[in-house]
């Protein structure tokens, strides 16, 4: 499918506004008239290149340096600090204020539309995460659960819920609910019911996220998306139908990159499955537009690496290594035209290094790499391996 937000140029117009602290910046509105300006954005916030230095800084992609767990823990701390610096700080998590809005009965499960809180803003559509919750029938004890993240499709949660799936195999929440898991399919900001129409008009999420970001100047769009994944975990843990110690995460495309990035940030996730969810920044053919130019509202400080991306203190190899020892399945399409073949060509090295890091924890068996000789998509071999990994780790 056409990954509209990740591959097309972002179009965001400027209108005067003021951030908390009196910083004057551009206010994104639903007008596709001008591109996002990362230079102005970072200047208004007093931001420069990342200050954290790591063994990956100023070099082409390199393997993990450490040879044992003690060395890795020191190396890991540097990569985690750099990654957190890039995505920006997270505010304290507010009360969930959960609500149930609609209920549908299926012979295999009850599907409930629920709402819970992200971060406060003047716009309820932005602050309230709407999600489909699936509760399988026929069980009396708390069940394992999976957060199922949608790809870049405007219907958001309706795709993994099977309510409006572009292809039937992307209905992850429905699929796993029929196999005994509680599942949750939330809307990302800019999708489903978390939009005022800006993403549809512009092909980008920033203006929809602005009610939250305007009072949090150091937070990034991608940082907010990841924060909301953690809120989905918070929500599941308070449900009586869920075993709070058996919760996993999965997604394809945009859902895949959020899985690969959220898994290291919240160790409460015991397992993550990511389909077509990464490319190496250093070799991404679209890096200058996707990460360091008109689309860099996801991570605005990426623009400081537009000329020399090897100066980045981390890459996706190191981000995914942070997830260990949590179980992790990574499916990579080697002819991926979204991430681009040059960005996924390093997958054999990435897989070898992630297996190495899991070995430090004695958990080599918990890393699974699936390579497919095809384009951006979810493949049967990955589905089979995903079923097996969830069953082994979450024990339905």
C-alpha positions in Angstrom: 0.0 0.0 0.0 1.0 3.6 -0.4 2.6 4.7 2.8 1.3 8.2 2.4 2.6 9.8 5.6 6.0 8.3 5.4 6.9 8.6 1.8 5.2 11.8 0.5 6.3 15.3 1.4 4.6 16.7 4.4 2.6 19.8 3.7 2.0 22.0 6.7 1.2 25.7 6.7 2.3 28.3 9.2 0.1 30.5 11.3 1.3 32.5 14.3 1.1 30.9 17.7 3.0 30.8 20.9 4.4 27.8 22.8 4.6 27.4 26.6 7.5 29.5 27.8 6.8 32.3 25.3 8.5 30.7 22.3 7.1 32.0 19.0 6.8 29.2 16.4 4.7 28.2 13.4 1.3 26.7 14.2 0.5 23.8 11.9 -3.0 24.1 10.4 -4.9 22.0 7.9 -3.6 23.8 4.8 -1.3 21.9 2.4 0.4 25.1 1.2 3.9 25.0 2.7 6.3 22.3 3.9 7.3 21.8 7.5 10.5 23.7 8.3 12.7 21.8 10.7 15.2 24.6 10.9 12.7 27.1 12.2 11.2 24.4 14.5 14.4 23.5 16.2 15.7 27.1 16.4 12.5 28.2 18.2 13.2 25.4 20.8 16.9 26.1 21.2 17.7 22.6 19.8 20.9 21.5 18.1 22.5 18.1 17.2 22.2 15.5 19.9 24.7 15.9 22.7 24.9 12.2 23.6 27.9 10.4 22.1 28.0 6.6 21.5 30.3 4.0 19.8 28.1 4.6 16.6 28.7 8.3 16.5 30.5 9.6 13.3 30.8 6.2 11.7 29.0 4.1 9.1 26.8 1.4 10.5 28.8 -0.7 12.8 28.2 -3.9 14.9 27.6 -3.9 18.6 30.9 -3.3 20.2 30.5 -5.2 23.5 31.3 -8.8 23.9 29.5 -9.5 27.2 26.5 -8.4 29.2 28.5 -6.0 31.5 29.9 -4.2 28.5 26.6 -4.2 26.7 24.8 -2.6 29.7 27.3 0.3 29.6 27.0 0.6 25.8 23.2 0.2 26.0 22.9 3.2 28.4 24.5 5.4 25.8 22.2 4.3 23.0 19.1 4.6 25.2 20.1 8.2 26.2 20.6 9.2 22.6 17.3 7.7 21.5 15.4 9.4 24.3 17.1 12.7 23.5 16.0 12.3 19.9 12.3 11.5 20.6 12.1 14.2 23.4 10.9 14.0 27.0 7.7 12.3 28.1 5.4 14.1 30.6 4.0 12.3 33.6 1.2 9.9 32.6 -2.2 11.3 33.6 -5.1 9.3 34.9 -6.6 6.9 32.3 -10.2 8.0 32.8 -11.4 4.9 30.9 -14.8 4.7 29.2 -16.7 2.1 27.2 -18.6 3.6 24.3 -20.0 0.8 22.1 -20.3 -3.0 22.4 -20.7 -5.7 19.7 -21.1 -9.4 20.2 -19.5 -12.1 18.0 -19.7 -15.8 18.8 -15.9 -15.8 19.6 -15.5 -12.5 21.4 -17.0 -9.2 22.6 -15.7 -6.2 20.8 -15.9 -2.9 22.8 -15.0 0.6 21.6 -13.2 2.2 24.5 -11.6 5.5 25.3 -8.7 6.5 27.6 -6.5 9.5 28.0 -3.3 10.4 26.2 -2.1 13.9 27.2 -4.4 16.9 28.0 -5.2 19.4 25.3 -8.0 21.8 24.4 -9.3 19.2 21.8 -10.9 16.0 23.1 -10.3 14.2 19.8 -6.6 14.5 20.3 -6.5 13.8 24.1 -8.8 10.7 24.1 -7.4 7.6 22.5 -10.2 5.6 21.0 -9.6 1.9 20.6 -11.3 -1.5 19.9 -11.0 -3.9 22.8 -11.6 -7.6 22.0 -12.4 -10.0 24.9 -12.5 -13.7 23.9 -15.4 -15.7 25.2 -15.3 -18.9 27.2 -12.6 -18.0 29.7 -12.9 -17.3 33.4 -9.2 -16.5 34.2 -7.2 -13.4 33.1 -5.9 -13.8 29.6 -2.7 -12.7 27.8 -3.1 -9.6 25.7 -1.7 -8.0 22.5 -1.7 -4.4 21.5 -2.2 -4.3 17.7 -1.0 -1.2 16.0 -2.3 -0.1 12.6 -0.3 1.0 9.6 -0.5 4.3 7.8 -4.2 4.1 6.8 -6.8 6.8 7.7 -9.2 4.3 9.2 -6.7 3.7 12.0 -7.9 1.1 14.5 -10.6 -0.2 12.2 -7.9 -2.0 10.2 -6.5 -4.3 12.9 -10.0 -4.7 14.2 -11.2 -6.1 10.9 -13.9 -3.5 10.8 -12.3 -1.9 7.7 -9.1 -3.8 6.8 -7.3 -3.0 3.5 -6.4 -6.7 3.4 -7.8 -9.4 5.6 -4.4 -10.5 7.0 -3.9 -7.0 8.6 -6.9 -7.7 11.0 -4.5 -8.6 13.8 -6.8 -7.8 16.7 -9.6 -10.0 15.3 -7.2 -12.8 14.3 -5.6 -13.1 17.8 -8.9 -12.6 19.7 -10.2 -15.7 17.9 -7.2 -17.5 19.3 -7.8 -16.7 22.9 -5.9 -13.4 23.4 -7.4 -10.1 24.6 -6.5 -7.6 22.0 -6.5 -3.8 21.8 -6.4 -1.8 18.5 -5.9 1.9 19.3 -6.0 4.9 17.0 -2.6 6.7 16.5 -2.8 10.5 16.5 -4.1 11.6 13.1 -6.0 8.4 12.4 -9.5 7.0 12.9 -11.3 9.2 15.5 -8.1 11.1 16.5 -8.2 13.7 13.8 -9.9 16.8 12.7 -9.3 15.9 9.1 -5.8 17.3 8.8 -4.1 14.0 8.0 -6.6 13.3 5.2 -6.0 16.8 3.8 -2.3 16.9 4.1 -1.0 13.3 4.3 0.6 14.1 7.6 -0.2 14.0 11.3 1.4 17.0 12.8 -1.5 19.4 12.7 -3.8 16.8 14.3 -1.2 16.4 17.1 -0.8 20.2 17.6 -3.4 20.6 20.4 -1.1 18.3 22.5 2.3 19.4 21.3 1.7 23.1 21.4 2.1 23.2 25.2 5.0 20.7 25.2 7.6 22.3 23.0 10.3 19.6 23.5 8.1 16.7 22.7 8.1 15.3 19.1 5.4 13.8 17.0 7.0 10.4 17.0 7.6 10.8 20.8 3.8 11.3 21.2 3.0 8.3 19.1 5.3 6.2 21.3 3.8 7.7 24.5 0.4 6.6 23.3 1.6 3.0 22.8 2.6 3.0 26.5 -0.9 4.3 27.3 -2.3 1.3 25.6 -0.3 -0.9 27.9 -1.5 1.1 30.9 -5.1 0.6 29.8 -4.7 -3.2 29.3 -3.1 -3.6 32.7 -6.1 -2.2 34.5 -8.6 -4.5 32.7 -9.7 -7.5 34.9 -9.8 -9.8 31.9 -6.0 -9.3 31.3 -3.0 -10.9 33.0 -0.8 -7.8 33.4 2.4 -9.8 33.2 1.5 -11.4 29.8 1.1 -8.5 27.3 2.7 -8.2 23.8 2.8 -5.7 21.0 2.7 -6.0 17.2 2.2 -4.0 14.0 2.9 -3.7 10.3 4.6 -0.7 8.6 4.0 2.3 10.8 2.8 -0.1 13.4 6.0 -2.0 12.9 8.3 0.9 13.5 6.3 1.9 16.6 6.7 -1.7 17.8 10.4 -1.7 17.3 10.7 1.6 19.1 8.3 1.1 21.9 9.5 -2.3 22.9 12.8 -0.9 24.2 11.0 2.0 26.1 8.5 -0.2 28.1 9.9 -3.4 29.5 6.3 -4.4 30.5 5.9 -5.6 27.0 7.1 -9.2 27.0 7.1 -9.7 23.3 6.9 -7.6 20.1 6.3 -8.6 16.5 7.3 -6.0 13.9 6.5 -6.3 10.2 8.3 -4.0 7.7 9.1 -1.8 10.7 12.6 -0.5 10.1 15.2 0.7 7.7 18.8 1.8 8.4 18.8 5.7 8.5 22.3 5.8 7.1 21.4 4.0 3.9 17.7 5.0 3.5 17.3 6.4 -0.1 14.6 8.8 1.2 16.5 9.9 4.3 16.8 13.6 3.2 13.0 13.9 2.7 11.6 11.3 5.1 13.8 12.0 8.2 15.9 15.2 7.6 13.6 17.5 5.6 9.9 18.1 4.8 8.8 15.1 6.9 11.1 15.5 9.8 8.4 16.7 12.1 8.5 13.1 13.3 11.9 13.7 14.7 12.9 17.3 13.9 16.4 17.0 15.2 17.2 14.5 12.4 17.6 17.5 10.1 21.0 18.2 11.7 22.2 15.0 10.1 21.0 15.8 6.6 24.5 16.4 5.3 26.3 13.7 7.4 24.0 11.0 8.5 26.9 9.0 9.8 27.2 11.5 12.6 24.0 10.1 14.1 24.8 8.5 17.5 22.5 5.5 16.8 20.6 3.7 14.1 17.8 1.3 14.0 20.1 -1.6 14.8 20.9 -0.1 18.2 17.3 0.9 18.9 16.1 -2.6 18.3 19.0 -4.0 20.4 17.7 -2.0 23.3 14.6 -4.3 23.3 16.5 -7.3 24.6 15.8 -9.5 26.4 12.1 -9.1 25.5 11.1 -11.6 22.8 11.2 -10.0 19.4 10.2 -11.0 15.9 11.4 -8.8 13.0 10.0 -9.5 9.5 11.9 -7.6 6.8 10.9 -7.4 3.1 14.2 -7.3 1.2 12.6 -5.5 -1.8 10.7 -3.0 0.3 9.9 0.0 -1.8 8.7 2.0 1.2 11.8 1.7 3.4 13.8 1.2 0.2 16.1 -1.8 -0.6 19.2 0.1 0.4 17.8 0.7 3.9 17.0 -3.0 4.5 20.0 -4.4 2.8 21.8 -4.6 6.1 19.2 -6.9 7.6 21.5 -10.0 7.8 24.0 -7.9 9.8 21.2 -6.5 12.0 19.7 -9.9 12.7 23.1 -11.3 13.6 23.8 -8.4 16.0 20.4 -8.6 17.6 20.9 -12.4 18.1 24.3 -11.5 19.7 22.7 -9.1 22.2 20.0 -11.6 23.1 22.8 -14.0 23.7 24.2 -11.8 26.5 20.9 -12.4 28.4 20.7 -16.1 27.5 17.7 -15.4 25.3 18.9 -16.1 21.8 15.8 -18.2 21.2 13.6 -15.1 21.8 14.9 -13.3 18.8 13.3 -14.3 15.4 14.3 -12.9 12.1 12.2 -13.5 9.0 13.5 -12.2 5.6 11.1 -12.2 2.6 12.3 -11.7 -1.0 9.4 -9.4 -1.7 7.9 -5.9 -1.2 6.3 -4.2 1.8 3.8 -6.6 3.3 2.9 -9.3 5.9 3.9 -12.8 4.8 2.6 -16.3 5.8 5.9 -17.4 7.2 5.9 -14.4 9.5 2.3 -15.1 10.6 3.2 -18.7 11.5 6.3 -17.6 13.4 4.4 -14.9 15.1 1.7 -17.4 16.3 4.4 -19.6 17.7 6.3 -16.8 19.5 3.2 -15.4 21.1 2.1 -18.8 22.2 5.5 -19.6 23.7 6.0 -16.2 25.5 2.4 -15.3 26.4 1.0 -18.9 26.9 -2.7 -18.4 25.9 
